[in-house]
Amino acid sequence: MGESFAAAAEPFSDTDDPEVAKAYRAGLIKGTGPTLFTPARSISRQEAGILLMNVQRFLQKTLFPVSQNTTNTSADSGAENASGTGTSMAALPFADDAAIASWAKADVYGAVRANLLKGVAGNCYDPLGSLTREQTFAILQRLYAVFEP
């Protein structure tokens, strides 16, 4: 975006990374507890859904402030469900929907509708599974493509 985030006081006791503090202040991330970030722990697929939607909302608000109350149409149009059929996720939840935490469900399905995340085999999401480096790279490419000039 061409600008750096302002420095911020570190909100977590287990990291002193200034970039973590900036992301926290921007509303992109939360910790694993009131004062913990747990930087060495991998994130689950449901946590990735929250993070991606936080980033998408932040970019939408920052890059397109006039249309803050609208969703980026390129992210919402033609999104596929986990089975790849193009059917709305609201009409066809994942087979393991009950395993997705209530605090993550809206963002998980939002990330799937925005085509940022996909399900795994058998129309499942695997909310507690970890992302591979390859999956993370593909996800970040899809997010970048939504906002690419």
N, C-alpha and C positions, 0 to 999 in steps of 0.2 A: 504494500500500500504506500510505500515511500516514506513512512514515518515510523519512528521507534516508539514503543510504549514508554511512558514515564517510569522511572525507578519507583519501586514500592517497597515498603517494609515487608520482610519475610513473615508470612502468617503461620508457617509450619516449623515445628521444633526439630524435624529430622532431615531438613535440607536447607541449605543457604543459597541455593541457585536463584539469582535475581530474575531469570526468565520464568521460573515457576511462580514467583511472586507476581510478576506482571500478568501472566495468564490468569492467575487467581483473581486479581483486581479487575481484569477485563471481563470476568464472568465465564471464562472458557473452561475452567477446571474447578473442581472441589477436591478436598482431601479425603482420606479414608476415615478421618475422625476430626474432631474440632481443631486439633493442633498437629495432626499427622498427615503426611502426604504419601509415605511409603514409596519412595522413588525407585527402589529396586524391584518392586512387585510388578508383574505384567498385568495388563488390564484385561478384563473379560470382554466378550463380544457385546454384552449388554451395556457395559461401561463405555465401550467404543461408540455405541449408538448415541449415548448422551453427549459425549465429547464432540462427535461429528455434527450433531444438531446444534450444539452450542456455538461451534465455529461457523456453521452455515448462517445461523441467526445473527451472529456478530458481523459477518461479512455483508450480509443482506442489509443490515441497519447502517453499516459504515459506508458501503459503496453505493447504496441506493437509498439515501435517507428520505427522499420524497415519497417513496413507496414502502415505507417501513411496515405498514400493516398488511402488505401483500407478500405472497410467497413467490420466490423466483420461479417463473413459469417453466424455464428450461429444466429445473430440478424436479418439477411435479408432473410434467407432461410425459406420458408414455412409460411411466415407471413400471417395471415388472415386479411380480411377486416372487416369492422364493422358488416357485416351480417354473418361472420363466414364461408364464402364459400371458402376462399383461393384465391379469385380473386384479381388481382392487384388493389390497391387503385387508381392508375392512370387511370384505365379503369372504375372505379366505385366510383366517389366521394360521400361523404355523402350527404344526402338529404338537409341538412342545410349548405352546403358548402359555400354559399354566406354569411352566418353569421360569418364564421371564418375570422378573421382579416387578411389582406394581409401580415402583418409582422409576423404572426404566422403560416400561411398555410403550408409552406414547412416543418417546424418542427412538426406540428401536424400530417401530413401524414407520415413523416419519423418515428415518434414514433409509429404510427399504423403499418407501414410496419415492424418495428423492434419488433412488438408484445409487446410493452411496454404499450401502451394505446389501449383501445377499444372504440367503439362507444356505444351509448345507443339504446334504442328501436326505431324501425322504420327507421333503417339505418341513424340515426342522430348522431352527435357528441356532441351537446350541448356545444359549445365553451365557453359560459359565465357562465355555471354551475360550481358549486364548487365540489371538490372531497371530498368524505367522508373519514374518517380515515381508514375504511376497504378498500376502493379503493386505497388509498395511500399505504397501507401496501402491497396489491397485486402487485401494480406497482413496488414498490421497490424490492420485491421478484423476479419479472421477470427481472429487470435490473441486480440484483446481479447474477442471473442464467446465464446471457450472459457472465459474466466475471469470473465466479466461476472456480477455478482450476480443 
